[in-house]
Amino acid sequence: MSQADIIFIDMVKDILENGYSTEGQKVRPIWADTGEPAHSIKKFGVVNRYDLSKEFPILTLRPTSMKVSIDEILWIWQKKSNNIKDLGWHIWDAWADENGSIGKAYGYQLSVKHQYPEGMFDQVDRVLYDLKHRPQSRRIITNIYVHNDLHEMNLYPCAYSMTFNVTGNKLNAILNQRSNDILPANNMNVVEYAILVHMMAQVSGFEVGELVHVIADAHIYDRHIPLIKELISRTPQPAPILKINPDVKNFYDFKREDFELIGYNPGPQIKNIPIAE
């Protein structure tokens, strides 16, 4: 039985049973079809731990797209792009301008070079450098929530910081996220950054350890409640196995085709999930 499913079910039950409702309050999100406020039930400070050495944390309750997850993490971390034309999916269309740019967000911030004692690095190359030269460091951190550039971002970063930490021969990471729309986005984020930890570990000569997901505002929108209740009533299946091409030794050589899920048998998809804007 997939532990990722158990973690998801327990998190959803906790939010629904113990969360705080925004009903009756003024909220920013609206439902596009009616213009009505999109209220939610939320929990502050949700922390989920995934042992990547034991399983790949993709839900079996319903499908999570590996293709989209891989493409998006490569778009941000490898291509370091802020243009949706480099992605090929329509996830970010609502935040792109007429040229396809989402502003100085996500990949743009990872591409900016900074001065260090050892030279000029962008944030991704700095992580790779530290994992190779001083993996014992407690300063292997990326941050794309740059206040000076927020006014030029079409969307403030949700998943904004990664902290990498090595214990023995295992690479661990903490993903910090300011906001998480649980039904459509939670497992997508987990899968993306689990893939990233696998990539970083492989090219740096480590095994994978834990991915800790810290969510400041974990919320379920009112229209999602019946959908998510039906979802967590399903029976979890065994977790699939992630296979990665072992010949890839350079972070910038990874392609979508280098990843394969073995034995992934998820339940039916939940279609037409309404998205608050």
Secondary structure, DSSP 4 states (H G I P E B T S, - for coil): --HHHHHHHHHHHHHHHHPEE-TTS--S-B-TTT--B--EEEEEEEEEEEETTT-----SSS---HHHHHHHHIIIIIS---BGGGT-SSTTGGG--TTSB-BS-THHHHH--EEETTEEE-HHHHHHHHHHH-TT-S-EEEE---GGGGGGBSS--SEEEEEEEEETTEEEEEEEEEEEEHHHHHHHHHHHHHHHHHHHHHHHT-EEEEEEEEEEEEEEEGGGHHHHHHHHTSPP-PPPEEEE-TT--SGGG--GGGEEEES--------------
